[in-house]
Amino acid sequence: MSVEKESFPLLPRKPTVTTDQAVAMATQLFNLRIEDVTSVKELYSYDDRNFFMRGFLMRGEEEMEVSECKEYILKILNHVDSSHECLTEVQCDVMLFLQSRGYHCPVPVPSTRNTYFVKCKIPRGPKPRSVALETDSVALENDNVRFESTGILGAGIEVYDGKEYSGEKYFVCDVRLLTFVPGKVLKEIPLNNELLFNTGMAVGRLDRDLQDFPCPKLDRTGFVWSLSNFVTIVDQFLDAAVSDQHRAKIVREVCESFRNEVEPKLHILPKQTIHADANYTNIIVTPDSSFGFIDFGDLNYSCRIFELAISLMYILNIGDVSSCGNTRIAGHFFAGYYSVNPLTEKELELLHVLVAARFCQSLVLGAYSNKYLDPDNEYLLETARKGWKHLEAFWKLPKEEVLKTWLEISEKAKI
């Protein structure tokens, strides 16, 4: 089946930005004096561009922080999310809100325009050649990088002036500089029952605190990663993304269960602002053994139970143990969450199909994006390496058995 890249315009594409252009954005838009340009590196990402860098923030000629060099992430948001009227602004507000409550999370750095993000117009098309830092297309002035002849920020990238532009030639993307959260992602740490319970508690506390940040305007209609849109979105992508008929059959079964069990109850499920992607690569175990959260790109106002279902899916996708063993492992995470943020009976009834739905969502959208939008991005297939096997095993388990196991683990944890 032939599918054009723009067949589904709501599916984001990564903006085309080189490391050198990222350096230009950081220096010009946020006055970051980078310690060592050669140490700037791009991090794995699904549909944004994230660049790690170290440096000093400057105010004009003066260094804002003289004592130490700090670590930052320059984040160039994809064009679809950047087009949302208030998404980036609310993401910044949420990070600042959580920081005020003592959370380890990225916080935005004010730009030279006294805003927390800057909209930039970025050319579409194949990845441009890297702009050499020692050629005459670049001038060094006060230790900052300034591009002379290839657009304000290099290779045609410019600060967006609000005027009409060709959507066929350019993306308009929000650019932020965020503080870096040190530590290890959960996936890098050997898991045990205590760590899983404590991680579940951390996510439960996060949701409990986010209840104090009501933001109904973040109800992201059409958002491909919202579980509310699961059936509509997956139905569109499935045939193009998945050629294996056995796998496609499982996805259709999950869609049917979601349609019958979940959709009629969506309107009565408790809603709030949720992180919506608290997976094992977005939960940080910090040097002081506390927990931090990164990547608020999927933030939205939605059903609270979606948060737990999404996190559980990724816990279930760790390791190569039996389906029963994986379910018990995930049960300790569930118990931690449930201990600080109890769920209603209606939420618990839907948890099994919601976890399976997130498996399908991640597998189908990852396969489609890798096949048609970004074939060189292996990170898109992160879930798929073990996910199809774990989805099938989990889906075969009776939902009553799964919930009973998780509630029993939760009860024992109280003793």
Sequence and secondary structure as in RCSB ss.txt:
>XXXX:A:sequence
MSVEKESFPLLPRKPTVTTDQAVAMATQLFNLRIEDVTSVKELYSYDDRNFFMRGFLMRGEEEMEVSECKEYILK
ILNHVDSSHECLTEVQCDVMLFLQSRGYHCPVPVPSTRNTYFVKCKIPRGPKPRSVALETDSVALENDNVRFEST
GILGAGIEVYDGKEYSGEKYFVCDVRLLTFVPGKVLKEIPLNNELLFNTGMAVGRLDRDLQDFPCPKLDRTGFVW
SLSNFVTIVDQFLDAAVSDQHRAKIVREVCESFRNEVEPKLHILPKQTIHADANYTNIIVTPDSSFGFIDFGDLN
YSCRIFELAISLMYILNIGDVSSCGNTRIAGHFFAGYYSVNPLTEKELELLHVLVAARFCQSLVLGAYSNKYLDP
DNEYLLETARKGWKHLEAFWKLPKEEVLKTWLEISEKAKI
>XXXX:A:secstr
    TTSSTTS       HHHHHHHHHHHH EEES GGG EEE  SSSEEEEEEEEEEETTEES  S  EEEEEE
E  HHHHTSSSHHHHHHHHHHHHHHTT B   B   TTSSS EEEEEE SS      TTSTTEEEETTEEEESSS
 TTSTT EE  SS   TTTEEEEEEEEEE   SEEGGGS   HHHHHHHHHHHHHHHHHHTTS  GGG  TT TT
 GGGHHHHHHHHHHHH   HHHHHHHHHHHHHIIIIIGGGGGGS EEEE S   TTTEEE TTS EEE   TT E
EEEHHHHHHHHHHHHHTSSS  HHHHHHHHHHHHHHHHHHS   HHHHHHHHHHHHHHHHHHHHHHHHIIIII T
T GGGGTTHHHHHHHHHHHHHS HHHHHHHHHHHHHHHH 
